[in-house]
Amino acid sequence: MIFLGTGTSQGIPVIACPCAVCASNDLHDKRLRCSALVQVDGKNILIDSGPDFRQQMLRAGIIRLDAILFTHGHKDHTAGLDDVRAYNYIMQCPMDIYAEERVQKVLRREFDYIFSENKYPGVPKLNMHTIDETPFAIDQITVTPIRAMHLKLPILGFRIGQLAYLTDVNSISEPEKDKLHGLDCFVINGLRQEPHISHFTLKEALALINEVKPKQAYITHISHQLGFHQKVQDGLPPNVFLAYDGLEVFLHDR
């Protein structure tokens, strides 16, 4: 897995923000909007295509993309969808998109020109796959959706083998937590120290990590309000890490 972006909806630095974190010279404190690439069995599977999608793909040198999984329909997770047309051209095929119906409605509204009957030449070509909480397969790769809540908005996280990725979460039911046991790697959002209406705080994320007991865990979807990367990392348990843009995590047993 490659962390393509680990920031919250505004990224870090935040535009016009005078705070010390936004002014930091530490590259670990520079965060694009939240996204990750899972590489398994020769496939590149993207989780969310936010507004920094193009920059992230170029920075990571990703020349092939096989599928995109969408957690939910907010702009900071969907706004880069138009740039999949570069992969359409290079790979000479439509992009496989996996999203539940409520997210598809958002995509059809925000990118109406992609789905129009009379398409403008060069618009992205997509194969839309409707998902829910039922496990599905991308070729032979099993993906297990995990239902969680982003305030009042139902969203999906995903488990692929011994990896699970959840972002923009502030509550999860006990039955869905059962899907998170036995993980080698668990990625969860931890926005800041102070309570937030729709995101886990760092303390709440650590409590969930302690409950499901993965071998290792990574905090993502981070706000400048959380503080300096190194200072926060120094206060975390030995098996918990503050993710940063470009971080690669290797899991050898799916």
PATIBA-65245 format. One line per 10 residues: number of its first residue (from 1); for each residue x, y, z of C-alpha. Coordinates in steps of 0.2 Angstrom, whole numbers, plus 5000, padded with zeros to 4 digits. Example, Ala and Ser with C-alpha at 12.3 -4.5 7.8 and 13.67 -1.06 7.14 Angstrom:
2
1	5062:4978:5039  5068:4995:5036;
This chain:
254
1	5000:5000:5000  5006:5018:4996  4999:5032:5005  4996:5045:4991  4988:5058:5003  4986:5058:5021  4978:5075:5024  4960:5081:5028  4949:5090:5016  4960:5106:5016;
11	4977:5097:5015  4992:5104:5024  4997:5118:5022  4980:5125:5023  4978:5140:5011  4982:5156:5020  4985:5148:5037  4998:5156:5048  5000:5141:5060  5017:5133:5064;
21	5012:5116:5056  5007:5124:5040  5024:5133:5040  5034:5118:5044  5049:5113:5033  5047:5095:5038  5040:5085:5022  5030:5074:5034  5019:5089:5038  5015:5092:5019;
31	4999:5082:5016  4988:5080:5000  4970:5075:5002  4967:5057:5008  4970:5043:4996  4979:5026:4995  4985:5014:4982  4984:4995:4986  4995:4984:4975  4990:4966:4975;
41	4992:4951:4963  4999:4963:4949  4984:4975:4951  4984:4993:4956  4968:4997:4966  4965:5015:4971  4955:5020:4986  4947:5037:4982  4952:5050:4968  4952:5066:4977;
51	4957:5084:4970  4975:5079:4971  4973:5063:4960  4984:5069:4946  4998:5075:4957  4998:5059:4967  4999:5048:4952  5013:5058:4944  5023:5058:4961  5021:5040:4964;
61	5025:5035:4946  5009:5025:4943  5008:5020:4925  4994:5008:4926  4978:5009:4936  4965:4994:4937  4951:5000:4948  4945:5014:4959  4935:5010:4975  4925:5025:4982;
71	4922:5027:5001  4909:5041:4999  4904:5055:4988  4913:5070:4996  4923:5081:4985  4939:5078:4994  4937:5060:4989  4930:5061:4971  4935:5077:4963  4950:5070:4953;
81	4939:5058:4943  4941:5067:4927  4960:5063:4926  4957:5044:4924  4955:5048:4905  4974:5048:4904  4973:5030:4910  4959:5026:4897  4971:5033:4883  4987:5023:4889;
91	4978:5007:4894  4965:5008:4880  4951:5002:4891  4937:5010:4902  4941:5012:4921  4933:5000:4933  4924:5010:4946  4916:5002:4962  4904:5013:4972  4887:5011:4981;
101	4872:5019:4973  4872:5035:4983  4890:5038:4978  4886:5035:4960  4872:5048:4961  4885:5061:4966  4897:5056:4952  4883:5057:4939  4878:5074:4946  4896:5081:4948;
111	4903:5074:4932  4887:5074:4921  4897:5076:4905  4905:5059:4908  4888:5050:4909  4878:5060:4895  4871:5051:4880  4880:5062:4868  4898:5062:4875  4910:5075:4871;
121	4926:5068:4863  4939:5063:4876  4929:5062:4892  4933:5048:4904  4927:5031:4900  4921:5021:4915  4914:5004:4919  4903:5007:4934  4900:4993:4947  4887:4994:4960;
131	4893:4988:4978  4885:4987:4995  4891:4979:5011  4893:4962:5002  4910:4956:4998  4915:4957:4979  4930:4952:4968  4941:4962:4957  4947:4948:4946  4952:4935:4960;
141	4955:4948:4973  4942:4948:4987  4936:4965:4994  4926:4966:5009  4916:4982:5012  4915:4989:5030  4900:5000:5034  4904:5015:5045  4896:5032:5048  4903:5049:5044;
151	4891:5059:5056  4874:5054:5047  4882:5049:5031  4884:5030:5028  4901:5027:5020  4912:5012:5016  4929:5006:5021  4937:4991:5013  4947:4976:5018  4958:4967:5006;
161	4967:4952:5014  4975:4957:5030  4974:4976:5026  4959:4987:5031  4957:5005:5026  4944:5016:5035  4943:5035:5033  4931:5049:5037  4923:5039:5051  4916:5044:5068;
171	4907:5028:5072  4906:5010:5068  4894:4996:5073  4899:4981:5083  4895:4969:5069  4906:4979:5057  4920:4979:5069  4921:4960:5068  4927:4962:5050  4942:4971:5057;
181	4949:4957:5068  4965:4947:5063  4972:4962:5053  4991:4964:5049  4988:4982:5045  4974:4994:5049  4972:5011:5043  4960:5023:5052  4957:5042:5052  4962:5052:5067;
191	4959:5070:5062  4965:5080:5078  4965:5080:5097  4949:5090:5100  4932:5082:5097  4925:5083:5080  4907:5081:5074  4911:5068:5060  4928:5062:5062  4937:5051:5075;
201	4950:5061:5086  4967:5053:5088  4961:5046:5105  4946:5038:5097  4956:5031:5083  4968:5023:5096  4954:5016:5106  4947:5007:5091  4965:5001:5086  4966:4994:5104;
211	4949:4985:5102  4953:4976:5086  4971:4973:5089  4980:4974:5072  4998:4970:5071  5001:4987:5065  4990:5003:5062  4992:5019:5053  4983:5036:5056  4977:5045:5041;
221	4966:5060:5036  4975:5072:5047  4972:5090:5050  4985:5103:5054  4977:5104:5071  4984:5087:5076  5001:5095:5077  5019:5092:5071  5021:5074:5063  5036:5070:5074;
231	5029:5076:5090  5013:5066:5088  5023:5051:5082  5033:5051:5098  5018:5049:5108  5010:5034:5099  5011:5016:5105  5025:5006:5097  5014:4997:5084  5004:5013:5078;
241	5011:5026:5066  5006:5042:5059  5005:5040:5040  5013:5053:5028  5012:5056:5010  5023:5043:5000  5024:5030:5014  5024:5012:5008  5018:4998:5018  5023:4980:5013;
251	5012:4965:5017  5018:4949:5010  5004:4937:5015  4986:4941:5008;
